[in-house]
Amino acid sequence: MDNVTHLKMKKSDIQERIDTFMKNLNQMFIDKEFSCISNSLGHIRYLTNMLKVVDIKLSQKC
């Protein structure tokens, strides 16, 4: 009976570690996606600013 209890404890411990690992992994992917999204937003802002500059230059020439 002692061995069975010991195994059950180990199993729950392992399950807990797996859950923690998966949670950390998910968080890592979420963080990575957010950084990709914020990078994309940065690029969009940069391009928008470039277009404004081009717009101003074109309007000055006309």
Short mmCIF file of the C-alpha atoms (twelve columns), coordinates in Angstrom:
data_MODEL
# 
_entry.id   MODEL 
# 
loop_
_atom_site.group_PDB 
_atom_site.id 
_atom_site.type_symbol 
_atom_site.label_atom_id 
_atom_site.label_alt_id 
_atom_site.label_comp_id 
_atom_site.label_asym_id 
_atom_site.label_seq_id 
_atom_site.Cartn_x 
_atom_site.Cartn_y 
_atom_site.Cartn_z 
_atom_site.pdbx_PDB_model_num 
ATOM 1  C CA . MET A 1  0.000 0.000  0.000   1 
ATOM 2  C CA . ASP A 2  2.870 2.337  0.777   1 
ATOM 3  C CA . ASN A 3  4.342 1.926  -2.698  1 
ATOM 4  C CA . VAL A 4  0.998 2.692  -4.355  1 
ATOM 5  C CA . THR A 5  0.646 5.914  -2.338  1 
ATOM 6  C CA . HIS A 6  4.227 6.808  -3.206  1 
ATOM 7  C CA . LEU A 7  3.536 6.253  -6.919  1 
ATOM 8  C CA . LYS A 8  0.364 8.351  -6.775  1 
ATOM 9  C CA . MET A 9  2.262 11.185 -5.144  1 
ATOM 10 C CA . LYS A 10 4.950 10.977 -7.785  1 
ATOM 11 C CA . LYS A 11 2.351 10.941 -10.555 1 
ATOM 12 C CA . SER A 12 0.636 14.062 -9.244  1 
ATOM 13 C CA . ASP A 13 4.025 15.738 -8.794  1 
ATOM 14 C CA . ILE A 14 4.947 14.890 -12.387 1 
ATOM 15 C CA . GLN A 15 1.541 16.106 -13.606 1 
ATOM 16 C CA . GLU A 16 2.039 19.362 -11.719 1 
ATOM 17 C CA . ARG A 17 5.459 19.836 -13.298 1 
ATOM 18 C CA . ILE A 18 4.037 19.112 -16.760 1 
ATOM 19 C CA . ASP A 19 1.206 21.614 -16.155 1 
ATOM 20 C CA . THR A 20 3.682 24.262 -15.006 1 
ATOM 21 C CA . PHE A 21 5.912 23.576 -17.998 1 
ATOM 22 C CA . MET A 22 2.982 23.827 -20.430 1 
ATOM 23 C CA . LYS A 23 1.797 27.036 -18.797 1 
ATOM 24 C CA . ASN A 24 5.281 28.552 -19.119 1 
ATOM 25 C CA . LEU A 25 5.496 27.369 -22.723 1 
ATOM 26 C CA . ASN A 26 2.119 28.934 -23.539 1 
ATOM 27 C CA . GLN A 27 3.175 32.182 -21.858 1 
ATOM 28 C CA . MET A 28 6.370 32.172 -23.922 1 
ATOM 29 C CA . PHE A 29 4.392 31.789 -27.158 1 
ATOM 30 C CA . ILE A 30 1.954 34.513 -26.082 1 
ATOM 31 C CA . ASP A 31 4.847 36.863 -25.236 1 
ATOM 32 C CA . LYS A 32 6.502 36.056 -28.552 1 
ATOM 33 C CA . GLU A 33 3.286 36.727 -30.470 1 
ATOM 34 C CA . PHE A 34 2.777 40.010 -28.642 1 
ATOM 35 C CA . SER A 35 6.318 41.092 -29.440 1 
ATOM 36 C CA . CYS A 36 5.716 40.144 -33.092 1 
ATOM 37 C CA . ILE A 37 2.479 42.141 -33.077 1 
ATOM 38 C CA . SER A 38 4.139 45.160 -31.463 1 
ATOM 39 C CA . ASN A 39 7.012 44.895 -33.974 1 
ATOM 40 C CA . SER A 40 4.446 44.856 -36.780 1 
ATOM 41 C CA . LEU A 41 2.736 47.900 -35.280 1 
ATOM 42 C CA . GLY A 42 6.130 49.591 -35.115 1 
ATOM 43 C CA . HIS A 43 6.698 48.850 -38.803 1 
ATOM 44 C CA . ILE A 44 3.210 50.127 -39.654 1 
ATOM 45 C CA . ARG A 45 3.876 53.352 -37.710 1 
ATOM 46 C CA . TYR A 46 7.223 53.751 -39.466 1 
ATOM 47 C CA . LEU A 47 5.648 53.208 -42.898 1 
ATOM 48 C CA . THR A 48 2.793 55.590 -42.066 1 
ATOM 49 C CA . ASN A 49 5.315 58.262 -41.063 1 
ATOM 50 C CA . MET A 50 7.271 57.665 -44.274 1 
ATOM 51 C CA . LEU A 51 4.058 58.073 -46.286 1 
ATOM 52 C CA . LYS A 52 3.335 61.348 -44.461 1 
ATOM 53 C CA . VAL A 53 6.826 62.585 -45.358 1 
ATOM 54 C CA . VAL A 54 6.308 61.569 -49.001 1 
ATOM 55 C CA . ASP A 55 2.880 63.229 -48.925 1 
ATOM 56 C CA . ILE A 56 4.335 66.496 -47.603 1 
ATOM 57 C CA . LYS A 57 7.134 66.467 -50.190 1 
ATOM 58 C CA . LEU A 58 4.646 65.824 -53.010 1 
ATOM 59 C CA . SER A 59 2.300 68.574 -51.846 1 
ATOM 60 C CA . GLN A 60 5.229 71.036 -51.667 1 
ATOM 61 C CA . LYS A 61 6.239 70.227 -55.255 1 
ATOM 62 C CA . CYS A 62 2.734 70.632 -56.706 1 
# 
